Structure formats: C-alpha cells, structure tokens
C-alpha cells in the first residue's frame, strides 16, 4: 500500500473511533477537539499577541473562532495554542490532525500556521517560524513572497526543518480542511480535504517532544489585515 493510500486508510479507520464504546475508546486513543461554540482563553488556551490581534467566537453555524490580526503592520497579529502539550509522536503511535479554516483580507498577506507546536508565545518572529519543534501547514514571509497563499507542510525537530512545498494554495474566503497523518515517527503525510499528498520524511534522528494544537494569524506584507476563521479542529493519537 502506498504512503498516500495508507494515510487515507488510517484517516477513515480512526474516524470510527467516535463510535467505539467508552471502555475501549479511552484505552485505544486520545482525542482532543474543539468546535468553538465557546472559547475559554483562560483555562483551555493561551492567546498571545504580537502587538495586536484578537481571538473571539463569532456568529456562524456550528461555531467559529475568528483570529483577527487587527493590524496592517508586518509581523503583527494573534496566535492561539492549547494550554497543554498533549501529543508526543512515537513509533506506532499514529496521529491525525485536521482543522477547517479559511483566510480573508487576504491570503496573500497572512503569516499562517495550523498544526502542532511546542508552547511558545511568539511562534513567528520576523516573518518566520521560530519554534524548534512543530508540525503543520505554514505560510511565512519567504513562501508568501514566492506564491501568495502558498502553504507548505513543515516539520521541525530541534531546529532542523524538513518540508513539502505547496501542499496547498489557499483560495480567498474559501474554507479548506487542512490535516496531516503522522505515521509513527517515520512519515508525515498532508491531508487536504481528506486527500493525501506527498509525504515529508523526518530526520532519521527525530527526537519527538510534546506538542500542542497551535494556530497563527499575523500580517505579512504590511498593507492588509488578514483574518483566519477557524471552524473546528481535532487531533487523535493512538495510545
């Protein structure tokens, strides 16, 4: 079975987790999820501003968390992280992460991250991801200069980065489901609207550390005011 087909197969298999009886459910896997019908920035999340930015639940079917950079100044904006690092990649402990989101005002002016990262109150610094350990979809100053709205699937371990260029290109004001399948510690496969893409192969010396669900919306070019609408996310890991 190809890597892409394996990722799709695992995604479908693990989605059945919600139908398992409770006595098996919590033995088999750990699930973290939020549909954003409410938002507790004090107990559940850490909200950090790079000078500006807001994170608030807004009106919308099913709940939407709006991350508004609230600035037209480069490198300013908002980030949200789950308050605890609850995921630790390990051999045979597969992880699937997915979120549904869109970007407005504009895709060409956003510094973006959606995925898992170590806790850090400034994930992006000077337009680039400055954390040493993360996995996710990213648009930074360099990639935005190359192609507006380009998202790479990125993985960084102790400051050593591997990536899959242009895993997806955002469309203005259009929702997309961004996800990835971490196959133990051997492969990371992008999932865009449930379809598997080209895998990232981590360094052979990957030493995983605990990671938290993390989202970033900052201004990239110094002329617009990008907004990320986050509909939901979930992350599930085999115990």
Buried (B, 14 or more C-beta within 10 A) or exposed (E): EEBBEBBBEBBEEBBEBEEEEEEEBEEBBBBBEBBBEEBEEEEEBBBBBBBBBBBBBEEEEEBBBBBBBBBBBBBBBBBBBBBBBBBEBBEEBBBBBBBBBBBBBBBBBBBBBBBBBBBBEBBBEEBBBBBBBBBBBBBBBEBBEEEBBBBBBBBBBEEEBBBBEBBBBBEEEEEBBBBBBBBBBBBBBBBBEEEBBEBBEBBEEBEBBBBBBBBBBBBBBEEBBBBBBBBBBBBBBBE
